[in-house]
Amino acid sequence: MQKKLTSFSIISLVLFLLLFSSIYVLAANYKAFVVFKKYGSSKLLIADAISQYVLSYNYQCYNTDFTEGGYLYIDTILTPMFWNDILVNGLFGTKACKVSSATKVNLKQYFVDKTIDNKDEIIIEDASGKQYLVDYGIGCSLSMWRYEGKYIYIDTGGIFLNGLDKIYLFDSDDECSVMDVEDMNINSSIPFLPSAPASSSNTSSTTNINSTTQNSTAATPVSSTSTSNNPQITSQQSSTPTHIDGYSLVKTSASSDVYAIYANTKRKIRSIDIFNSYDWPNQKVTTVSQASLDSTSDTNLIKTPDNPNVYIFEKGFKRLLASVDIFNSYGLDWNKVVTMNQKEMDSYQIAPLIKHGYAFYWLDTQRVKHMFPSTDSLATNGYDEKDAIIVNDLEFGSYADGLKINK
């Protein structure tokens, strides 16, 4: 009888513990959060379906227990609070630790266009291309320079960026306050840009920007079948055919288009006038197969015989690579630079549109960049964002800053 009673007591105890554990689990309100960023030794940026939080945890968990893009679970009904339990599936099974602190944030991503030397100031732009001059406080001074050309996060606390906000440099584990903000998108005095003409139009419009008349060009390359838009030979250009060694001429049997082969690259001769402007080393045009022609890469680096300036050719436009460092920053090959005469060089339009970060810029003929206030402004002025050429940080910094476009 005693043995049976003991067995019954053990079974009862186990059932009680199971019931108690179930009650405890039911009582716990574990809520799932996504880990967006882990930084420092014990900090996380997490989010639920509604809000974001910057959270720190105690020594019982390690940075390696958490995975960016993974989940953690916090014993809370609504928001994480001090000493809430955290559960996470770590490298060695489920780990438990405590919330040390949790701050609700409203983080927005901004691109750092420029860090101001010897000042705690940066020029940033938001997703719509609007720029702001931000004066920041103690905490970010030693590491902010590393973020030029990169993204930072700001807890705006509301709809607008202002002096009550906070900057988070997650990769450096630094935080600082926004001390002052200047909106650089207001009081712009640059005139409206004219709409770029349609690709079928041969007319041109002008606008006065910085007291200099500029020709407005469509974001479309000059057609190789029409020379009506090609620049005229100036008085400085010679009418004597240009002789450049190293060229060969090819075509296919299916087309009358003639291609010049130079530096193991090909380019189509855009007009009979351009063809006749050369004293080709060998006037013979060799017929090749389409496969052979297609196997030769297109010319994308060009210069003239008497000028060291090298241009890169993209999306039907040329743009100057202003330094050796910029050339090398794109991993380009100096052996692929093709020499052409001035007449052919002038037949290519200068790229009118570049993109850096989220923002689009119009380039004038003086290598000054003018920022569009929004992508809608591109269409308003007759441009298409697909024609914008993405430039890297080094090239972007080579263009002078101009007034913003206010249309």
C-alpha positions as CSV (number, residue, x, y, z in Angstrom):
1,M,0.0,0.0,0.0
2,Q,2.8,2.4,0.9
3,K,4.6,1.7,-2.4
4,K,1.5,2.4,-4.4
5,L,0.9,5.6,-2.5
6,T,4.5,6.7,-3.2
7,S,4.1,6.0,-7.0
8,F,0.8,7.9,-7.0
9,S,2.5,10.8,-5.2
10,I,5.3,11.0,-7.8
11,I,2.9,10.8,-10.7
12,S,0.8,13.6,-9.1
13,L,3.9,15.7,-8.6
14,V,5.0,15.4,-12.3
15,L,1.5,16.2,-13.5
16,F,1.5,19.2,-11.2
17,L,4.8,20.5,-12.5
18,L,3.6,20.0,-16.1
19,L,0.4,21.9,-15.4
20,F,2.4,24.6,-13.6
21,S,4.8,24.9,-16.5
22,S,1.9,25.2,-18.9
23,I,0.3,27.9,-16.8
24,Y,3.6,29.8,-16.7
25,V,4.1,29.6,-20.5
26,L,0.5,30.7,-21.1
27,A,1.1,33.6,-18.6
28,A,4.2,34.7,-20.4
29,N,3.4,37.0,-23.3
30,Y,6.4,36.3,-25.6
31,K,6.2,38.6,-28.7
32,A,8.3,38.2,-31.8
33,F,10.7,40.9,-33.0
34,V,12.9,41.0,-36.1
35,V,16.6,41.8,-35.6
36,F,17.4,44.4,-38.2
37,K,20.9,45.4,-36.9
38,K,23.2,44.3,-34.2
39,Y,26.0,46.6,-33.1
40,G,28.4,47.2,-30.3
41,S,28.8,44.4,-27.8
42,S,25.2,44.2,-26.6
43,K,22.9,46.4,-28.7
44,L,20.2,45.6,-31.3
45,L,17.9,47.5,-33.6
46,I,14.7,45.4,-33.6
47,A,11.2,45.9,-34.9
48,D,7.7,44.5,-34.7
49,A,5.0,45.0,-37.2
50,I,4.5,48.6,-36.0
51,S,7.5,50.1,-34.3
52,Q,11.3,50.1,-34.1
53,Y,13.4,49.9,-30.9
54,V,17.0,50.3,-30.0
55,L,17.6,47.6,-27.3
56,S,20.5,46.6,-25.1
57,Y,20.6,43.3,-23.3
58,N,22.5,41.9,-20.3
59,Y,25.6,39.6,-20.0
60,Q,23.6,36.4,-20.3
61,C,23.4,36.7,-24.1
62,Y,26.2,37.4,-26.6
63,N,26.3,39.2,-29.9
64,T,26.8,35.9,-31.7
65,D,23.5,34.6,-30.3
66,F,21.6,37.0,-32.6
67,T,21.2,37.0,-36.3
68,E,20.4,40.0,-38.5
69,G,17.1,39.1,-40.2
70,G,16.3,36.6,-37.5
71,Y,13.9,36.6,-34.6
72,L,14.0,37.1,-30.9
73,Y,11.1,36.8,-28.4
74,I,10.5,39.2,-25.5
75,D,8.1,38.6,-22.6
76,T,5.9,41.7,-23.2
77,I,2.4,42.6,-24.2
78,L,3.3,45.7,-26.2
79,T,6.8,47.2,-26.1
80,P,10.1,46.0,-24.7
81,M,10.8,47.3,-21.2
82,F,13.6,47.1,-18.6
83,W,14.2,43.5,-17.3
84,N,11.8,41.8,-19.7
85,D,12.9,38.3,-20.5
86,I,14.5,37.7,-24.0
87,L,14.5,34.3,-25.7
88,V,16.6,33.7,-28.8
89,N,17.7,30.6,-30.6
90,G,21.5,31.0,-30.4
91,L,24.4,29.0,-31.8
92,F,24.2,26.5,-28.9
93,G,20.4,26.3,-28.4
94,T,17.9,28.6,-26.8
95,K,19.4,31.4,-24.8
96,A,17.7,33.6,-22.2
97,C,18.7,37.0,-21.0
98,K,17.2,40.3,-19.9
99,V,16.4,43.7,-21.5
100,S,18.8,46.3,-20.1
101,S,17.2,49.2,-21.9
102,A,14.8,49.8,-24.8
103,T,14.1,53.0,-26.7
104,K,11.3,53.4,-29.2
105,V,12.7,55.1,-32.4
106,N,11.5,56.3,-35.8
107,L,14.6,55.8,-37.8
108,K,15.0,57.1,-41.3
109,Q,17.9,56.5,-43.6
110,Y,19.9,59.5,-45.0
111,F,22.8,59.5,-47.5
112,V,25.8,61.6,-46.4
113,D,26.8,63.7,-49.4
114,K,29.6,65.5,-47.6
115,T,31.3,65.8,-44.2
116,I,32.4,69.4,-43.5
117,D,36.1,69.5,-42.5
118,N,36.9,71.0,-39.1
119,K,33.2,71.3,-38.3
120,D,30.7,69.0,-36.8
121,E,28.5,69.4,-39.8
122,I,27.3,67.1,-42.6
123,I,25.2,67.5,-45.8
124,I,22.7,64.7,-46.0
125,E,19.9,63.8,-48.4
126,D,16.8,61.8,-48.0
127,A,15.1,59.3,-50.3
128,S,13.5,62.1,-52.3
129,G,16.8,63.8,-53.0
130,K,16.2,66.7,-50.6
131,Q,19.3,68.0,-48.9
132,Y,19.9,69.2,-45.3
133,L,22.9,70.8,-43.5
134,V,23.1,69.1,-40.1
135,D,25.0,70.3,-37.1
136,Y,25.6,67.4,-34.8
137,G,26.7,67.1,-31.2
138,I,29.2,65.2,-29.1
139,G,29.5,61.5,-29.8
140,C,29.9,61.2,-33.5
141,S,32.9,63.6,-34.2
142,L,35.6,60.9,-34.3
143,S,33.8,58.6,-36.7
144,M,31.5,60.7,-38.9
145,W,34.2,61.2,-41.5
146,R,33.9,57.5,-42.3
147,Y,30.3,57.9,-43.4
148,E,30.8,60.3,-46.3
149,G,29.3,58.6,-49.3
150,K,27.4,56.1,-47.0
151,Y,24.1,55.9,-45.1
152,I,23.4,56.9,-41.6
153,Y,20.2,56.6,-39.5
154,I,18.4,59.4,-37.7
155,D,15.6,59.0,-35.2
156,T,13.4,61.8,-36.4
157,G,10.9,61.5,-33.7
158,G,8.3,62.8,-36.0
159,I,7.6,63.8,-39.6
160,F,10.3,66.5,-40.0
161,L,14.0,66.5,-39.4
162,N,14.9,68.9,-36.5
163,G,17.2,69.7,-33.6
164,L,15.5,67.3,-31.3
165,D,16.5,64.2,-33.3
166,K,19.3,61.7,-32.7
167,I,21.9,60.2,-35.1
168,Y,22.8,56.5,-35.0
169,L,26.1,55.3,-36.5
170,F,25.6,51.6,-36.1
171,D,28.8,50.4,-37.7
172,S,30.8,52.6,-35.3
173,D,28.6,52.1,-32.2
174,D,28.2,55.9,-31.9
175,E,25.3,58.1,-31.1
176,C,24.9,61.9,-31.0
177,S,22.2,64.5,-31.1
178,V,21.1,66.7,-34.0
179,M,21.9,70.3,-32.8
180,D,20.6,72.2,-35.8
181,V,19.2,71.6,-39.2
182,E,19.2,73.9,-42.3
183,D,16.9,73.0,-45.2
184,M,19.0,73.4,-48.3
185,N,16.0,73.0,-50.6
186,I,14.3,76.3,-50.0
187,N,15.0,79.8,-51.4
188,S,16.6,78.3,-54.5
189,S,17.1,81.0,-57.1
190,I,18.0,78.8,-60.1
191,P,15.5,79.4,-62.9
192,F,13.3,76.7,-64.3
193,L,15.0,74.3,-66.7
194,P,13.3,74.0,-70.0
195,S,11.8,70.7,-70.9
196,A,14.3,68.6,-72.9
197,P,13.2,68.3,-76.5
198,A,11.8,65.0,-77.7
199,S,14.2,62.7,-79.5
200,S,12.6,63.4,-82.8
201,S,12.9,67.1,-82.5
202,N,15.9,69.0,-84.1
203,T,15.2,72.2,-82.3
204,S,17.0,73.4,-79.2
205,S,16.0,75.5,-76.2
206,T,18.1,77.7,-74.0
207,T,18.0,78.7,-70.4
208,N,20.0,81.2,-68.3
209,I,21.7,79.4,-65.5
210,N,24.3,81.3,-63.4
211,S,24.2,84.0,-66.1
212,T,25.6,81.6,-68.7
213,T,23.5,80.4,-71.7
214,Q,23.3,76.7,-71.9
215,N,22.0,74.5,-74.7
216,S,19.2,72.1,-73.5
217,T,19.6,68.6,-74.9
218,A,17.4,65.7,-74.7
219,A,18.5,62.7,-72.7
220,T,18.8,60.7,-75.9
221,P,22.0,60.0,-77.9
222,V,22.5,61.6,-81.3
223,S,21.1,59.4,-84.0
224,S,23.7,57.7,-86.2
225,T,21.4,58.0,-89.1
226,S,21.0,61.8,-88.9
227,T,23.6,64.5,-88.6
228,S,21.3,67.5,-88.3
229,N,22.0,67.8,-84.6
230,N,25.7,67.2,-84.9
231,P,27.9,70.2,-84.0
232,Q,29.5,72.2,-86.9
233,I,33.2,72.2,-87.4
234,T,34.6,75.3,-85.7
235,S,37.2,77.6,-87.0
236,Q,39.8,75.8,-84.8
237,Q,39.0,72.4,-86.4
238,S,40.9,71.5,-89.6
239,S,39.1,70.3,-92.7
240,T,42.1,68.1,-93.5
241,P,41.4,64.4,-93.0
242,T,42.8,63.1,-89.7
243,H,45.3,60.3,-90.0
244,I,45.4,57.9,-87.0
245,D,47.4,54.7,-87.2
246,G,46.1,51.4,-85.8
247,Y,42.6,51.4,-87.3
248,S,40.8,48.8,-89.4
249,L,37.3,49.0,-90.9
250,V,34.7,46.2,-91.0
251,K,31.1,45.6,-91.8
252,T,28.7,42.7,-92.1
253,S,27.0,41.5,-95.2
254,A,23.6,42.2,-93.6
255,S,24.1,45.9,-93.1
256,S,25.8,48.9,-94.6
257,D,27.0,50.2,-91.2
258,V,30.8,50.5,-91.0
259,Y,32.7,50.0,-87.8
260,A,36.1,51.2,-86.8
261,I,38.2,48.7,-84.9
262,Y,40.8,50.2,-82.6
263,A,42.4,48.9,-79.4
264,N,40.4,45.7,-79.9
265,T,37.1,47.6,-79.6
266,K,34.6,48.6,-82.1
267,R,32.4,51.7,-82.7
268,K,30.0,52.5,-85.5
269,I,30.9,55.4,-87.8
270,R,28.0,57.7,-87.2
271,S,27.9,59.5,-90.6
272,I,29.5,59.7,-94.0
273,D,30.9,63.1,-93.0
274,I,32.7,61.5,-90.0
275,F,34.0,58.7,-92.3
276,N,35.4,61.3,-94.8
277,S,37.0,63.3,-92.0
278,Y,39.6,60.5,-91.5
279,D,42.6,59.6,-93.7
280,W,42.2,55.9,-92.8
281,P,45.4,53.8,-92.9
282,N,43.6,51.4,-95.1
283,Q,40.5,52.5,-96.8
284,K,39.4,48.9,-97.4
285,V,36.3,47.8,-95.5
286,T,36.5,44.1,-94.7
287,T,33.3,42.1,-94.5
288,V,33.1,39.9,-91.3
289,S,30.5,37.6,-89.8
290,Q,27.9,39.0,-87.4
291,A,29.4,36.6,-84.7
292,S,32.8,38.1,-85.3
293,L,31.5,41.6,-85.0
294,D,29.5,40.8,-81.8
295,S,32.6,39.2,-80.2
296,T,34.4,42.6,-80.3
297,S,33.6,44.8,-77.3
298,D,32.2,48.3,-77.8
299,T,34.4,51.3,-77.5
300,N,33.7,53.2,-74.2
301,L,36.9,55.2,-73.6
302,I,37.7,58.0,-76.1
303,K,40.0,60.9,-76.5
304,T,41.4,63.2,-79.2
305,P,45.1,63.1,-80.5
306,D,45.9,66.6,-79.2
307,N,44.2,66.5,-75.8
308,P,45.0,64.2,-72.8
309,N,41.3,64.4,-71.6
310,V,39.7,60.9,-71.5
311,Y,35.9,60.5,-71.8
312,I,33.9,57.5,-70.9
313,F,31.0,56.7,-73.2
314,E,27.8,55.4,-71.5
315,K,24.1,55.3,-72.5
316,G,24.9,57.2,-75.7
317,F,26.6,60.1,-73.9
318,K,30.2,61.0,-73.1
319,R,31.5,62.5,-69.9
320,L,34.9,63.6,-68.8
321,L,36.9,61.5,-66.3
322,A,38.5,64.5,-64.6
323,S,41.5,62.7,-63.1
324,V,43.7,59.6,-63.2
325,D,42.3,58.6,-59.8
326,I,38.7,58.8,-61.1
327,F,39.7,56.7,-64.1
328,N,41.3,54.1,-61.9
329,S,38.5,54.1,-59.4
330,Y,36.2,52.4,-62.0
331,G,38.8,49.7,-62.8
332,L,39.2,50.9,-66.4
333,D,41.9,49.8,-68.8
334,W,44.2,52.4,-70.2
335,N,44.9,50.1,-73.1
336,K,41.3,50.4,-74.2
337,V,41.4,54.2,-74.7
338,V,40.5,55.0,-78.3
339,T,41.8,58.0,-80.2
340,M,39.4,59.8,-82.5
341,N,39.4,63.2,-84.3
342,Q,37.7,66.3,-82.9
343,K,34.8,66.1,-85.4
344,E,33.8,62.7,-84.2
345,M,34.3,63.6,-80.6
346,D,32.0,66.6,-81.0
347,S,29.3,64.4,-82.5
348,Y,28.7,62.8,-79.0
349,Q,26.6,64.8,-76.5
350,I,27.9,65.4,-73.0
351,A,25.9,63.4,-70.4
352,P,23.3,65.8,-69.0
353,L,22.1,63.6,-66.1
354,I,23.9,61.8,-63.3
355,K,22.7,60.0,-60.2
356,H,24.4,59.7,-56.8
357,G,22.7,58.0,-53.9
358,Y,19.0,58.7,-54.3
359,A,19.4,62.1,-55.9
360,F,19.5,63.1,-59.6
361,Y,21.7,66.0,-60.9
362,W,21.7,68.0,-64.1
363,L,25.3,68.9,-65.3
364,D,25.9,72.1,-67.1
365,T,28.8,72.7,-69.5
366,Q,31.0,74.0,-66.8
367,R,30.9,70.7,-64.8
368,V,28.6,72.2,-62.2
369,K,25.9,69.9,-60.8
370,H,22.4,71.1,-60.1
371,M,20.2,68.8,-58.0
372,F,16.6,68.0,-59.0
373,P,14.3,68.4,-56.1
374,S,12.5,65.1,-56.8
375,T,12.1,62.4,-59.5
376,D,8.9,64.1,-60.6
377,S,11.1,67.1,-61.5
378,L,12.9,65.0,-64.0
379,A,9.8,64.3,-66.0
380,T,8.7,67.9,-65.6
381,N,11.9,69.0,-67.3
382,G,11.7,66.3,-70.0
383,Y,14.2,63.8,-68.7
384,D,13.9,60.1,-67.9
385,E,15.6,58.7,-64.8
386,K,16.7,55.6,-66.9
387,D,19.0,57.9,-68.8
388,A,20.8,59.0,-65.6
389,I,24.4,57.7,-65.2
390,I,25.3,56.4,-61.7
391,V,28.7,57.9,-60.6
392,N,30.8,56.9,-57.7
393,D,31.8,59.1,-54.7
394,L,35.1,60.2,-56.2
395,E,33.6,61.4,-59.5
396,F,30.7,63.0,-57.8
397,G,33.0,65.1,-55.7
398,S,34.8,66.4,-58.8
399,Y,31.7,68.4,-59.9
400,A,31.2,71.8,-58.4
401,D,28.0,72.4,-56.5
402,G,25.5,74.6,-58.2
403,L,22.1,76.1,-57.4
404,K,19.2,73.7,-57.1
405,I,16.6,73.3,-59.8
406,N,13.3,74.8,-58.5
407,K,10.9,73.2,-60.9
